[in-house]
Amino acid sequence: MAGPVFHRPLRHGPPRLCRLCRRPLAEDAEDICDNVNCRTRHKIEVTAAIARKRDQKEAELRAISHRRTRRVLRDAARKIGVPHLGRIAHGIAPFIDLPQVRLPDARRAAFEAHLRSIVESSFAKADGVSTHPEPPENDPGYVTRLKKENEEPVVLNAACIACQGDCCLLGGDRHAFLTEGTISCQRWKDPEVTPDALVQAYLSRIPETSTTGSCVYHGPQGCTLDRPLRADICNSFQCRFRRELAEAVERRPGTGALVAGLSRNHVTDPSAGAPYLRVVSISPENEVTIHDDLELPALRKGMSEG
């Protein structure tokens, strides 16, 4: 004897419609149809929602970081003779606390092999008459690069010294971002330079110790490579924290700069004196002070911004 037959109950009311194109939906569909355009729009919406959530979380973390470092920055300002924090350019930055070590032989060998390869590739394109390379079509005079090689105000380095090179970590497995184009630019500026001279110029600037896992030129006081020798991205890129400090310096020129480097995970340790802080000041005369005696205050809910 056949078993009972169950029928899907009839749906009453108006048909369900795709929320994007308003076409009727299949009974088992969610709120969008199978149309390619609708699926694409849905993916865009999901991606945008994730980005908004990430940005909101980042904004909340930055707000907490500003509140937690406010008192520390005030104390540092007083130590250098500035009675009020509003009288000196100041800001925050990440805090990268990694040890300085001698560059491992394997990493040095890999970097040198890459360096010699791009130098050889650049010189191999000489026309047999001159070693002077042709400028790239999208920058006929290397003008853009030359402008970015100019030294910036020393006080902006307060952000980098406090941070210790968050962005430099990206150059660890990218050989300082050096490319054949970087070498061709050096040859364009000095047509008489030889391959050996270029290789030695780069090798001689590797510091005795560098930051673990970071760029080979990431020394204890920052980048040891002269700006004209760096990869283009190293001169053109400015992290948000350095840009914000530059804006603060423009508003308060001649005051020096003060920056609190703060680890992103400081919120996991609400206790006073949590080891996630480096405070740096640079005077208008470019004197650098690292305020090792200052401690991070306890993180309290609703901590005052004043």
Salt bridges, closest charged atoms under 4 A:
GLU27 OE1 - ARG8 NE 3.49
ASP31 OD2 - ARG19 NE 2.79
ASP34 OD1 - ARG39 NH2 3.12
GLU45 OE1 - ARG19 NH2 2.66
ASP55 OD1 - ARG54 NE 3.65
GLU58 OE2 - ARG240 NH2 3.02
GLU58 OE1 - ARG264 NH1 3.05
ASP75 OD1 - ARG78 NH1 3.22
ASP105 OD1 - ARG102 NH1 3.15
GLU112 OE2 - ARG116 NH2 3.01
GLU149 OE2 - ARG145 NE 2.87
GLU149 OE2 - LYS189 NZ 3.13
GLU152 OE1 - ARG242 NH2 2.73
ASP173 OD1 - ARG174 NH1 3.23
GLU180 OE2 - LYS125 NZ 2.69
ASP226 OD2 - ARG205 NE 3.04
GLU244 OE2 - ARG62 NH2 2.65
ASP293 OD2 - LYS79 NZ 2.90
